[in-house]
C-alpha cells in the first residue's frame, strides 16, 4: 500500500476555523473523486504538545496532514494525472499557504481502532545526523516497532517510511529540502493513556532506544476526518 501524505499550512489570512471548514466541506468532495483512491483521511491538528515524551522537537508547525492511500505506484500515478487532480491543485491555491508532499511505505504494527474510537497522535521523525537512512529504517522497523507494540494501553500503531518528497507539491525534493524519515500514527484512549504508556517501564525503554537513532520527534494530536 502506497500512502501519499500532505503537510499543510493554511494561508496566514485564513482563520483556523475557516481553513478547517473549507478543507472538510469542499476540498474533501473533490479529493474523493480521484480514480483509484482507496482511502482518504484528513488529520486536523488540534494540539502541538510533545505529551508523554521529553525529546527534541523539529521546526515543523503544521495545521493539517492529509493521507491518500493507493494500491500501488501505478494507481497513484494515474490519479495524479487525472482531471480531478488539476481541480484539486487549483483549490489548494485558494486556501493552503504551504503544501509539501511525502510518499511512504506503510507498515501496520498494531491495527488501528475504528474511526472515532480513540485519540490519534501523529509524529514526524528525523534521524540523527550520524545515522544513515539504512540504519534508521532497520532500527525503526525491526527493533523499535516491536518495542512500541508492548506499550500499555496502545490501541493502534502504524509506521510510514518515507520514500520520496515534494517541496513544494509537484517539485521533487531531496532529503535536505524536507529532512524527515518517517511519520508515526499512534492511537490511545486519551491523553492520560499517552502519559502512562510512555511513563511505564516499557515506555522508558522505548524512548531510550529512540535516542540511539532518532534526532527529532515532532508530535501532534489530530482530529481525523475519514472521507473514504
N, C-alpha and C positions, 0 to 999 in steps of 0.2 A: 504493500500500500504506500503510495506517494502522498505526502501532505505538503501543501503549499500554504505558507503562513505569512500573513502581512503584519508588519509592525507599524501601527497607525498613530499619528499625532493629528489632532484636529487643527483647523485653521485658528490662529490666535484670536480672531474676532468672533469666533463661534463660542457660545457657552457650552459647557459640558452637556446640559440638558438638550440643547438644540442638536448638537453633534450626535448624541445617542439616538435621538428620535429619528433623525434622517437616516442614519446607518441602519437602524432597526426596521423602520417602516417602509422606506423607499429603496435603499440600496440592496437590501436583502432580497427584494422581489425581482430585481434584475439578476443578481448572482445565482439565484436558484434555477434560472433558465439555462445555465451553462451546460452544454452537452457533455455527458459522461461524468457529471459531478455525483459522487457517491454520498458525500456528507458535507455540510456547511455549518460551521459554528462561529458565532461572534462572541468574543470574550471582552466584555466591557469592564475596564479597570475601575475598581471601587476602593482599593487600599494599596499603598505602596510601602508599608512597613515590612521589615525583614521577618518578623514574627517567628519565634521559636529558635532562631539561629543567630549567632554572632559571627558575621562573615563580611569580608569586603564587598561592597556593593558597586556595581558598574554605573556608568553615567546615563544609562537609558531611563527616560521618563515618558512612558507611553500612556496613551488614552485607550487603546484597544489592541487586540490581537485577533486576527481572523484565521480560520482554519478551513481549508478546502481540500477534501480528500478525493483522490482519483485512483483508479485501479492500477495504472502504470504510467510511464512517461509518455507513451503514445497517446493515451487518453487525455492527459493533461495538455499535451501539445495541440491536439485537435480543439480542445476547449478554448485555449488562448488565441487560436487563430479564427475563432468564430465571430460573427457579427455582434453577438451579445457581449463578448469581451471588449469590443470597441465602445459599446454603450456604457459598460461598466467604467472604463477608463475615463470617459468624459464626465461621468458623475463623480468620480473620485476627485477630479479637479475642482469640483464645486464645494466639497465640504472637508477634504483632507488636506492638511498643510504639508505633511511629510509622510511618505509611504515607502517602506523598504520591504523586500520580499526574501524569504528564505525557503528553500525546498529541503525536505528532510525525509529520512527513512525512519519509520515509526517502529518502536519495539514496545509491545504491551507486556508489562511485568505483572501488574495486578489489574484485572479487568475492571474498568470504572463502573460506578453505580449508575442507575438510570438518571436521566437529566432531572435536576431539581431535588435530588435526594441527598445531596451532600454539598459541602463548601469546596470550591475549587481554587487551587493555587497554581499559578504558572511561574516558573523561574527561568531566567536566561543565564546560561553558563558560559564562562570564558575560561579556557585552560590557563594554567600557569605558563609564564614565558619560557621556562626551562623544560616544558613538557611538549613533546611532539604530538601532532594530530593522531598518529597511530597509537601512541601510548595512552592518550586521553580516551580514545574510543575503547581500547581494551579495558582500562580501569573502570570506565563508566558502565560498560555493558556487562563485562564478565565478573567484576568484583563488587562495584558499588550497587548495582541493581539488586542483587540478592540480599545485600545488607539492608537496603531501604525496604525491601519486601517484608522484613521482620519487624518493622516499626509497629509498636502497639497502636491500634486504632486506625491504621491506614485502610482506606476504602477503595483506592484506585491509584495506579501509578503507570504513567507512560513516558518513555524516553523518545525524543525526536532528535536524531543525529543529523546535523546539517550537512547537506551535500553540495549545495550551490547557493549563491547570493546575488541579489539585485539591489543596487543602491545608487539612484532611486529605482523604483519599479521600472523594469524593461531594460535597465542598463546592467550588464554583467559586472559583478564586483569581486575583487579579491578579498582575502582574509583581512588585510589591513584596512579595507574600506568598511567592513562590517565584522569586527572581531568577536564573533560568537561561535561556539562549538556545538551547543545543544540547547534544547528547550524542554523543560520538565513540566509535566502535568501531574499534580497530586490532588487527591480528594480526601477530606476528613469530615467528621460530623460538624465541627465548629472550630473556633479559634482556640478554645481550651484544649481540644484534642490535638491541635498542632503543637502547642506548648508542651503538653505531656509527652507526645511522641518524641520530640527532639530533646526533651529533658530526661528521657529514660536512658538506661544503660545502653540499649541498642542505638538510640539516637545519638548519644555522645560518641560511640564508636564509629557511627556513620560519618559524623562531621569531622572526626579526626582523620578518617580516610580521605574525605573530601579535600582536606588541606594539602594532601600529598600530590594532587593533580589538578585541582580547580583553583583559579586565581580570583574569580569574581562570581558571586551568585546574586542576581537581582530579582527579587520576588515581588509578585503582585497577587492580591486576591481579586478574583474576577467574578462577574455576573454573566454566566454563559447563556446565550440565546441559541437554541438549536433550531436552525431554519430547515435543514434537511437531516 
